[in-house]
Amino acid sequence: MLAITVFAALLACAASCGVPSFPPNLSSRVVGGDDAVPHSWPWQISLQYLKGDTWRHTCGGTLIASSYVLTAAHCINKSLTYRVALGKNDLTVEDEEGSVIAEVDTIYVHEKWNSLLVRNDIALIKLAEPVELSDTIQVACLPEEGSLLPKDYPCYVTGWGLLWTNGPIADKLQQGLQPIVNHATCSRLDWWGFQVKKTMVCAGGDGVISACNGDSGGPLNCQAENGAWEVRGIVSFGSAKSCNTRKKPTVFTRVSAYIDWINQKLQL
């Protein structure tokens, strides 16, 4: 009965996922400091940890159901206390209109997460209470299991990470066009080589637009044929030298490779 209830809830979310009330401007970028249209990526969350008496942004994430957030395993430290900020645009505005702060119930880090090799970099956060969906808080769609996107398919990375290499963290949510790089290209020796596995997806690599520190865990947003936005990737790693190194595209955990794992956790 529980499984049926969860499945029904997921179907309800799927029917209304990935369609923002405020359409995004699809011409801006992340590194370089272009702002996203406020609340145009309403599934984007800010994962925050408590340091002293101050909450600090550490990673991004994606709301995929009213009680669940998808993020990267490398964002999670078991010794820290976390909360999730939803419906945010400007992190400097504490009581921003349309935003909600959610407490965390349970964090599921992939059982085969390998921090040394950066494998299975995925985690699911269960919120203490379901959040009420609104114009500023919505869920992203999940892709079809095992599905791949073609080379140069236009996708967008979003987050509050550094505006440039060694620069300041963004106050307002940023976005950037990062076309898909196919595995054959990304795994070339002069690109990422053997570091990239088929459970990952690469995007960008033009040396201009990239994700950066603080964007980790956030979504690679790709629009499906029906117009709804799917979370195709989770920001995992990039070049240690620079946030926008040519032939070193952002590497994402490929969400379509983990649909079974996600569905298992959603039923716990």
C-alpha positions in Angstrom: 0.0 0.0 0.0 2.9 2.4 0.8 4.5 1.7 -2.5 1.2 2.4 -4.3 0.7 5.6 -2.4 4.2 6.8 -3.2 3.9 5.9 -6.8 0.6 7.8 -7.1 2.2 10.8 -5.5 5.1 10.6 -8.0 2.6 10.4 -10.9 0.9 13.5 -9.6 4.2 15.4 -9.4 5.2 14.1 -12.9 2.0 15.6 -14.3 2.9 19.1 -13.2 6.7 19.0 -13.1 9.3 21.1 -14.9 7.1 24.0 -15.9 8.0 27.3 -14.2 5.4 30.0 -13.6 8.1 32.6 -14.6 9.9 31.5 -17.8 13.7 31.7 -17.8 15.8 34.0 -20.0 17.7 31.4 -22.0 20.6 33.7 -23.1 22.6 34.2 -19.9 25.5 32.3 -18.3 26.8 31.2 -14.8 30.5 32.1 -14.7 30.5 35.8 -15.8 27.7 36.8 -13.4 24.4 36.9 -15.4 21.4 36.7 -13.2 18.5 34.3 -13.7 15.0 35.6 -14.0 13.8 35.4 -10.3 12.0 32.1 -9.6 12.4 30.9 -13.2 14.1 27.7 -11.9 11.7 27.0 -9.0 13.1 23.6 -8.2 16.6 25.0 -7.5 17.4 24.9 -3.8 20.2 26.2 -1.6 21.7 23.5 0.7 22.9 25.3 3.8 25.0 24.2 6.9 25.2 25.7 10.3 28.5 27.3 11.4 28.3 28.8 14.8 24.9 30.6 14.7 25.0 31.3 11.0 23.6 29.3 8.1 25.9 29.2 5.1 25.3 28.2 1.5 27.4 25.2 0.5 25.7 23.4 -2.5 22.7 23.5 -4.8 20.1 20.8 -5.3 16.9 20.0 -7.1 13.4 19.5 -5.7 12.0 16.4 -7.4 9.0 15.7 -5.1 7.4 17.7 -2.3 9.6 16.0 0.3 12.7 15.1 -1.6 15.8 17.0 -2.9 18.4 15.6 -5.2 22.0 16.7 -4.7 25.6 15.5 -4.8 27.1 13.0 -2.4 30.3 15.1 -2.1 28.1 18.0 -0.7 27.3 15.9 2.4 29.3 15.8 5.6 27.8 13.6 8.4 29.2 15.9 11.1 27.3 19.0 9.9 23.7 20.1 10.4 21.8 21.1 7.2 18.7 22.9 6.2 17.2 23.5 2.7 16.2 26.9 1.4 13.5 26.7 -1.3 12.0 29.4 -3.5 15.1 31.6 -3.2 16.5 34.0 -5.6 18.7 36.4 -3.5 20.6 34.6 -0.7 21.2 37.9 1.0 17.5 38.5 1.6 16.6 36.4 4.7 12.8 36.6 4.5 12.5 36.6 0.8 9.0 36.6 -0.5 7.9 33.1 -1.7 10.8 31.4 0.0 10.6 28.6 2.6 13.2 27.1 5.0 12.8 23.3 5.4 14.4 21.1 8.1 16.1 17.9 7.0 14.8 14.5 8.1 17.1 12.0 6.5 20.0 12.1 4.0 20.6 9.1 1.7 24.1 9.1 0.2 24.7 6.5 -2.5 26.0 3.3 -0.9 28.8 3.1 -3.5 29.8 6.7 -3.3 33.6 6.9 -3.8 35.1 10.3 -2.9 38.6 9.4 -4.2 37.5 8.4 -7.7 34.3 10.6 -7.6 32.0 7.8 -8.5 28.2 7.6 -7.7 28.2 11.2 -6.7 24.5 11.4 -5.8 22.5 11.9 -2.6 18.8 12.3 -1.8 17.6 14.5 1.1 14.2 13.8 2.7 12.7 16.9 4.2 11.1 16.8 7.6 7.8 18.0 6.2 6.5 18.2 2.6 6.7 21.7 1.2 3.7 23.4 -0.4 4.3 23.9 -4.1 3.7 27.4 -5.5 4.8 29.8 -8.2 8.2 30.0 -6.5 8.6 26.4 -5.4 8.0 23.6 -7.9 9.5 20.2 -8.8 11.7 19.3 -11.8 10.9 16.3 -13.9 13.1 13.2 -13.8 14.3 11.8 -17.2 13.5 8.4 -18.6 15.7 5.7 -17.2 18.9 5.2 -19.2 18.1 7.9 -21.7 20.9 10.0 -23.2 20.9 13.4 -24.9 22.7 14.0 -28.2 25.8 16.1 -28.6 25.3 19.9 -28.4 21.8 19.5 -26.9 21.2 22.9 -25.1 21.0 22.6 -21.3 21.4 25.1 -18.5 23.3 24.9 -15.2 22.1 27.0 -12.3 23.4 27.9 -8.9 24.9 30.5 -6.5 28.5 29.4 -7.0 31.5 31.6 -7.6 31.0 34.3 -10.3 34.5 33.6 -11.6 37.6 31.6 -10.6 38.5 32.6 -7.0 35.8 35.3 -7.2 32.9 36.0 -4.8 29.9 33.7 -4.4 26.8 34.9 -6.2 24.0 36.6 -4.2 21.4 36.1 -6.9 20.8 32.8 -8.7 22.9 32.5 -11.8 22.3 30.4 -15.0 24.4 29.3 -17.9 24.0 27.6 -21.3 26.1 24.4 -21.3 25.5 22.2 -24.4 25.9 18.4 -23.9 29.3 16.9 -24.8 29.0 13.3 -25.8 30.9 10.6 -23.9 33.2 9.8 -26.8 34.5 13.4 -26.8 34.5 14.0 -23.1 36.5 10.8 -22.5 39.3 11.7 -24.9 42.7 12.0 -23.3 43.0 15.7 -23.9 39.5 16.2 -22.3 38.7 14.2 -19.1 40.0 10.9 -20.3 39.3 7.9 -18.0 38.0 10.1 -15.2 34.6 10.2 -17.0 32.4 7.2 -16.8 29.2 6.4 -18.6 27.2 7.1 -15.4 28.3 10.8 -15.9 27.4 13.4 -18.4 29.6 16.3 -19.6 28.4 19.8 -20.6 30.1 22.9 -21.7 33.9 23.0 -22.2 34.1 26.0 -24.4 36.4 27.9 -22.0 33.8 30.6 -21.4 30.7 29.3 -19.5 31.0 26.9 -16.6 29.8 25.9 -13.2 32.0 26.8 -10.3 32.6 26.2 -6.6 29.2 26.4 -4.8 27.3 25.2 -7.8 27.9 21.6 -6.8 24.9 19.4 -6.3 22.8 21.7 -8.5 20.9 20.7 -11.6 21.7 20.4 -15.3 18.4 21.6 -16.6 17.4 20.3 -20.1 14.0 20.9 -21.7 12.2 17.9 -23.1 10.2 17.9 -26.3 7.0 18.5 -24.4 8.4 21.7 -23.0 8.9 20.5 -19.4 12.4 20.8 -17.8 14.2 17.7 -16.6 17.1 17.4 -14.2 19.5 15.5 -16.4 22.6 16.0 -14.3 23.9 16.9 -10.8 27.0 19.1 -10.7 29.9 16.8 -9.6 33.3 18.1 -10.6 35.3 20.4 -12.9 38.8 21.7 -13.5 40.8 22.4 -10.4 42.7 25.2 -12.2 39.8 27.3 -13.4 36.1 27.3 -13.5 36.0 27.8 -17.3 38.9 25.7 -18.8 38.6 24.7 -22.4 38.2 21.0 -23.0 37.4 20.6 -19.3 33.6 20.7 -19.3 31.6 20.5 -16.1 31.0 16.8 -15.2 27.6 15.9 -13.9 26.3 12.7 -12.3 23.9 11.4 -15.0 20.5 11.3 -13.3 19.0 8.9 -15.9 21.6 6.3 -14.7 20.2 6.4 -11.2 16.4 6.3 -11.6 16.1 2.9 -9.9 18.2 4.1 -6.9 16.1 7.3 -6.6 12.8 5.4 -6.8 14.0 3.0 -4.1 14.8 5.9 -1.7 11.6 7.7 -2.4 9.7 4.7 -1.0 11.6 4.6 2.3 
